[in-house]
Amino acid sequence: MFIAGQKEMQQMDQFTMDKLGLPGIVLMENAGARVVEEIVSVSPCEDTRILVLAGGGNNGGDGFVIARRLCDLGYDLQLGLVVPPDKIKGDAKVHFDVYQNRQLPILFLHESTLELVQSEIEQADVIVDALLGTGVSGPVREPFGAIISMINEQAGKKLIVSVDIPSGVNSDSGRVEGTAVKASMTVTFVFPKKGFFLEEGPKFVGEWKAVDISVPLSIVDDLGIKLPRLITEDLVADSVPVRPKHGHKGTFGHVLVVGGSKFYVGAPIFSAKAALNSGAGLVTLAVPESIYPMAAAQNPESLYLPLRDEEGHFSIEAIDQLSVLLHQFTSVAVGPGISRFPGGEAWMKSLVSLLTTQAVVVDADALYLLRNELNLVREYKGDVIFTPHPGEMARLLNKTVKEVEEDRIGIAKTFAKDYSVYLLLKGHRTVIATPDGAVFINPHGHDAIGKGGSGDVLTGMIASFLAQGASPVESMIVASYLHARAGEERSVLLSSYGVGPLDLIDGIREQLRLLWN
């Protein structure tokens, strides 16, 4: 499934109308009909009192269709028009005139007091938000702001259905300036919108569903638009490396995890355990020799390379030890727990220079140690995967976290192309970008995985799928999805407070089992 912004949806709508010959009033009728189907599916009782709040644009036009069709189905329906009728234009006016000509219930809210508006909202069982739609840019003007605040007073108490996007949420950025509707459910058209997954958008969208309004999906190819893709279970199932029944440990690759320090013993262990438990045939853990006894005691299933260290950090002599062994490994993960140490930048540069064509996952402080050697990364002959969180991304670009969060897709896409890396930008909704400009967004995520060690688990998973033969983008898609879903499901058993890295690994095993059953 693709993800679209306002401009792309306008292009698709225009193409459908101009080239395919389907009028806008028909698209609006289809949109309203699909929303009604979703409302009826969750509120089948005709005694349900429904309030449709409509503005004067195309979103309001959808609202007029919704209100008319709900009346025809016998629902206790009230249409609240927020703007004067003479402000309604185009296709929306056609549907408003039909509604008014049929003398269906209508309340002209621009002539009413806010107290009356509040009373109508409080009496409704279902509130339909058809106020502003995808055209919002900047703060919501009045009286929309006041009405949205009244709607939000009912959030969690009543069903609030937003049409296409919650009013007040920017459909491209997810930004909310001032206020926005906190929807229980959003019924969107053709494709989900970028704003569902960016900035504040996920807080307002609620459950969402993309419905067909007769805009053909092939239109993306017809227009030559390159849209981000949503990571779905079907996409994950197609991306998981298939395990031949006759396989052995050599069949499924050998992962090398390079990390650890006197401050962070657990991080590389989580990566190694995650790699093994997501299918890698062998996992070798390279750690400073001073922490090797602690690591080995906690993770006996891995092989070990205790490397020379100095004051609990890798020493330059460790590079010589690694140099004669690196050819043995199918994929390499570097960074978990490595920390920042004197000479660390030179150490990382030496390590990257030794690698040949293995796929390399770079995480945690290894990103920091490589921040001034990105040209070296660009020239590497193999595949490189960076997995920064927003703070690490900001340091790589000399930007603020705020700047990164305000343009997650754009920053990820540009960085991946500029440095020829595969980028997984962590966050509430993970963004994946490839060197050829493709972008994927993971719709899953949970506060349960907002803990130290969770990222180390993800790193180990990516390295594992790489070792098993998946491409970099397949590895990132599968790992990010299973990681997020494991967090969601484990929290049901353990609460969001109680999910740790090892619980995540248990959850990942379960998700893999479910994927193949």
Residue pairs with C-beta under 8 A, 6 or more apart in sequence:
1 191
1 192
1 210
1 229
1 230
1 232
2 191
2 217
2 220
2 227
2 228
2 229
2 230
3 191
3 192
3 193
3 194
3 196
3 197
3 227
3 228
3 229
3 230
3 441
4 12
4 190
4 191
4 192
4 193
4 194
4 227
5 171
5 172
5 193
5 194
5 195
6 134
6 135
6 171
6 172
6 193
7 172
8 225
8 227
9 134
9 171
9 189
9 190
9 191
9 193
11 223
11 225
12 190
12 215
12 219
12 220
12 223
12 225
13 24
13 27
13 215
15 219
15 222
15 223
16 22
16 27
16 214
16 215
16 216
16 219
17 23
17 24
17 27
19 222
20 216
22 214
23 91
24 90
24 91
25 91
25 94
25 95
26 214
27 91
27 213
27 214
27 215
28 58
28 61
28 62
28 65
28 91
28 92
28 95
29 65
29 95
30 212
30 213
30 214
31 62
31 65
31 163
31 164
31 189
31 211
31 213
32 62
32 63
32 64
32 65
32 66
32 68
32 69
32 95
33 65
33 69
34 187
34 189
34 211
34 212
34 213
35 62
35 66
35 128
35 161
35 163
35 187
35 211
36 65
36 66
36 69
36 70
36 73
37 211
38 161
38 185
38 187
38 209
38 211
39 50
39 66
39 70
39 126
39 128
39 161
40 73
42 159
42 185
43 50
43 125
43 126
43 159
46 73
46 74
46 75
46 76
47 76
48 75
48 76
48 125
48 126
49 75
49 76
49 77
49 78
49 123
49 124
49 125
49 126
50 70
50 75
50 76
50 77
50 78
50 124
50 125
50 126
50 127
50 128
51 78
51 80
51 120
51 121
51 123
51 124
51 126
51 127
51 128
52 63
52 66
52 67
52 70
52 77
52 78
52 79
52 80
52 128
52 130
53 63
53 80
53 82
53 109
53 127
53 128
53 129
53 130
53 131
53 147
53 151
54 60
54 63
54 64
54 67
54 79
54 80
54 81
54 82
54 130
54 131
55 63
55 82
55 83
55 130
55 131
55 132
55 133
55 144
55 167
56 82
56 83
56 87
56 88
56 89
56 92
57 92
57 132
57 133
57 135
58 90
58 91
58 92
58 133
59 130
59 131
59 132
59 133
59 134
59 135
59 163
59 164
59 167
60 81
60 82
60 83
60 88
60 92
60 96
60 130
60 131
61 88
61 90
61 91
61 92
61 93
61 94
61 95
61 96
62 130
62 133
62 163
62 164
63 79
63 128
63 130
63 163
64 79
64 92
64 95
64 96
64 98
64 99
65 95
66 128
66 130
66 163
67 77
67 79
67 99
67 104
67 128
68 95
68 98
68 99
68 102
68 104
70 77
71 77
71 104
71 105
77 104
77 105
78 105
78 106
78 107
78 120
78 124
79 99
79 104
79 105
79 106
79 107
80 106
80 107
80 109
80 117
80 120
81 96
81 106
81 107
81 108
81 109
81 110
82 109
82 110
82 131
82 143
82 144
82 147
83 110
84 108
84 110
85 96
85 100
85 108
88 96
99 106
100 106
107 116
107 120
109 116
109 117
109 143
109 147
110 143
114 143
114 146
114 147
114 150
117 143
117 146
117 147
117 150
118 150
121 127
121 147
121 150
121 151
121 153
121 154
122 154
124 154
124 158
125 158
125 159
126 158
126 159
126 160
126 161
127 151
127 154
127 158
127 159
127 160
127 161
128 161
128 163
129 151
129 160
129 161
129 162
129 163
129 166
129 167
129 181
129 183
130 163
131 144
131 147
131 148
131 167
131 181
132 140
132 144
132 167
132 168
133 163
133 164
133 165
133 167
134 164
134 165
134 171
134 193
135 171
136 167
136 168
136 169
136 170
136 171
137 170
138 177
139 145
139 177
139 178
140 148
140 167
140 168
140 177
140 178
140 179
140 180
144 167
144 168
145 178
145 179
148 167
148 168
148 179
148 180
148 181
149 179
151 160
151 181
151 182
152 179
152 181
152 182
154 160
155 182
155 184
158 184
159 184
159 185
160 181
160 182
160 183
160 184
160 185
160 206
161 183
161 184
161 185
161 186
161 187
162 181
162 183
162 185
162 186
162 187
162 205
162 206
163 186
163 187
164 186
164 187
164 188
164 189
164 193
165 171
165 186
165 188
165 193
165 195
165 196
165 205
166 180
166 181
166 182
166 183
166 186
166 204
166 205
166 206
167 180
167 181
168 176
168 177
168 178
168 179
168 180
168 181
168 204
169 175
169 176
169 180
169 181
169 195
169 200
169 201
169 204
169 205
170 176
170 177
170 195
170 199
170 201
171 193
171 194
171 195
172 193
172 194
172 195
173 194
173 195
173 198
173 199
173 201
173 406
173 407
174 194
174 195
174 196
174 197
174 198
174 199
174 200
174 201
174 202
175 195
175 198
175 199
175 200
175 406
176 199
176 200
176 201
176 204
180 200
180 204
181 204
182 203
182 204
182 206
183 204
183 205
183 206
184 206
184 207
185 206
185 207
185 208
185 209
186 196
186 205
186 206
186 207
186 208
186 209
187 208
187 209
187 211
188 196
188 208
188 209
188 210
188 211
189 210
189 211
189 213
189 215
190 210
190 212
190 213
190 215
190 217
191 210
191 227
192 208
192 210
192 230
192 443
194 228
194 409
195 201
196 202
196 205
196 208
196 443
197 429
197 441
197 443
198 408
198 409
198 429
199 405
199 406
199 408
202 428
202 429
202 445
220 227
226 437
226 438
228 409
228 439
228 440
228 441
229 235
229 438
229 439
229 440
229 441
230 440
230 441
230 443
231 432
231 440
231 441
231 442
231 443
231 444
231 477
231 480
231 481
233 481
233 515
235 477
236 477
236 478
236 481
236 482
236 515
237 515
239 470
239 473
239 474
239 477
239 478
240 465
240 470
240 474
240 478
240 512
240 515
241 279
241 465
241 468
241 469
241 470
241 474
243 251
243 252
243 279
243 468
244 251
247 281
248 281
249 281
249 282
250 281
250 282
251 281
252 279
252 280
252 281
252 467
252 468
253 280
253 281
253 282
253 330
253 331
253 464
253 466
253 467
253 468
253 469
254 280
254 281
254 282
254 283
254 284
254 328
254 329
254 330
254 467
255 272
255 275
255 280
255 282
255 283
255 284
255 329
255 330
255 331
255 332
255 333
255 460
255 463
255 464
255 466
255 467
256 283
256 284
256 286
256 305
256 326
256 328
256 329
256 331
256 332
256 333
257 268
257 271
257 272
257 275
257 283
257 284
257 285
257 286
257 302
257 332
257 333
257 334
257 336
257 460
257 463
258 268
258 286
258 322
258 332
258 333
258 334
258 335
258 338
258 351
259 267
259 268
259 271
259 286
259 287
259 333
259 334
259 335
259 336
259 337
259 338
259 364
259 366
260 267
260 268
260 285
260 287
260 288
260 291
260 295
260 336
260 337
260 338
261 288
261 291
261 312
261 313
261 314
261 337
261 338
261 339
261 341
262 288
262 290
262 291
262 311
262 312
262 313
263 312
263 337
263 339
264 336
264 337
264 338
264 339
265 291
265 294
265 295
265 298
265 337
266 298
266 337
266 453
266 456
266 501
267 336
267 337
267 364
267 453
267 456
268 285
268 287
268 295
268 336
268 337
268 456
269 285
269 295
269 298
269 299
269 302
270 336
270 453
270 456
270 457
270 460
270 501
270 502
270 505
271 333
271 336
271 456
271 457
271 459
271 460
271 463
272 283
272 285
272 299
272 302
272 460
273 299
273 301
273 302
273 457
273 460
273 502
273 505
274 456
274 457
274 458
274 459
274 460
274 461
274 464
274 504
274 505
274 508
275 283
275 333
275 460
275 461
275 463
275 464
275 467
276 283
276 301
276 302
276 464
277 505
277 508
277 509
278 460
278 461
278 464
278 465
278 479
278 482
278 508
278 509
278 512
279 464
279 465
279 468
279 512
280 463
280 464
280 467
280 468
281 467
281 468
282 303
283 301
283 302
283 303
283 460
283 464
284 302
284 303
284 304
284 305
284 328
284 329
285 295
285 299
285 302
285 303
285 304
285 305
286 304
286 305
286 307
286 318
286 322
287 295
287 304
287 305
287 306
287 307
288 306
288 307
288 308
288 309
288 312
288 313
288 314
288 318
289 306
289 307
289 308
289 309
290 309
290 312
291 312
292 304
292 306
295 304
296 304
305 321
305 322
305 325
307 314
307 315
307 318
307 321
307 322
308 314
308 315
308 317
308 318
308 321
309 315
309 318
311 341
313 338
313 339
313 341
313 342
313 344
314 338
314 341
314 347
316 343
316 346
316 347
316 350
318 347
319 347
319 350
319 351
319 354
322 351
322 354
323 354
326 332
326 354
326 355
326 356
326 358
327 356
329 358
330 358
330 359
330 466
330 467
331 358
331 359
331 360
331 361
331 463
331 464
331 466
331 467
332 355
332 358
332 359
332 360
332 361
332 463
333 360
333 361
333 363
333 459
333 460
333 462
333 463
334 348
334 351
334 360
334 361
334 362
334 363
334 366
335 361
335 362
335 363
335 364
335 365
335 366
335 367
335 459
336 363
336 364
336 455
336 456
336 459
336 460
337 364
337 456
338 344
338 364
338 365
338 366
338 369
339 365
340 365
340 368
340 369
341 347
344 365
344 369
345 369
345 370
345 372
345 373
347 369
348 366
348 369
348 370
348 373
349 370
349 373
349 376
352 360
352 370
352 373
352 376
352 377
352 380
353 376
355 380
355 382
356 381
356 382
357 381
357 382
358 382
359 382
359 383
359 384
359 385
359 463
359 466
359 472
359 475
360 380
360 382
360 383
360 384
360 385
361 385
361 387
361 459
361 462
361 463
361 466
362 370
362 377
362 384
362 385
362 386
362 387
363 386
363 387
363 388
363 455
363 456
363 459
364 392
364 455
364 456
364 459
367 386
367 388
367 392
367 395
367 396
368 392
368 395
370 376
370 377
371 395
371 396
374 396
374 419
377 384
377 419
377 420
377 421
378 418
378 419
378 420
378 421
383 422
383 466
383 472
384 420
384 421
384 422
385 421
385 422
385 423
385 424
385 462
385 466
385 472
385 475
385 476
386 396
386 415
386 421
386 422
386 423
386 424
387 423
387 424
387 426
387 455
387 458
387 459
387 462
388 396
388 423
388 424
388 425
388 426
389 425
389 426
389 427
389 455
390 401
390 404
390 405
390 425
390 426
390 427
391 401
393 399
393 404
393 411
393 412
393 415
393 425
394 400
394 401
394 403
394 404
396 415
397 404
397 411
397 415
399 411
403 411
404 411
404 425
405 427
408 425
408 427
408 431
409 431
409 433
409 439
409 441
411 425
412 423
412 425
412 431
412 432
412 433
412 439
413 433
413 437
413 439
415 421
415 423
415 433
416 422
416 423
416 433
416 434
416 435
416 437
417 433
417 435
417 436
417 437
420 435
421 435
422 432
422 433
422 434
422 435
422 472
422 473
422 476
423 431
423 432
423 433
423 434
424 430
424 431
424 432
424 458
424 462
424 476
424 480
425 431
425 432
425 433
426 455
426 458
427 445
428 445
429 441
429 442
429 443
429 445
430 441
430 442
430 445
430 480
430 484
431 439
431 440
431 441
431 442
432 439
432 440
432 441
432 442
432 473
432 476
432 477
432 480
433 439
433 440
434 472
434 473
438 473
440 473
440 476
440 477
442 480
442 481
442 484
444 481
444 484
444 485
444 488
445 484
445 487
446 484
446 487
446 488
446 491
446 496
447 496
448 487
448 488
448 490
448 491
448 494
448 495
448 496
448 499
449 483
449 484
449 487
449 499
449 504
451 499
451 500
451 501
453 500
453 501
454 483
454 487
454 501
454 504
456 501
457 483
457 501
457 504
457 505
457 508
458 479
458 480
458 483
461 475
461 478
461 479
461 482
461 483
461 508
462 475
462 476
462 479
463 475
464 479
465 474
465 475
465 478
465 479
466 472
466 475
470 478
482 508
482 511
482 512
482 515
483 504
483 508
485 507
485 511
486 504
486 505
486 506
486 507
486 508
486 510
486 511
487 499
487 504
487 507
489 507
489 510
489 511
490 499
490 503
490 504
490 506
490 507
491 498
491 499
494 503
499 507
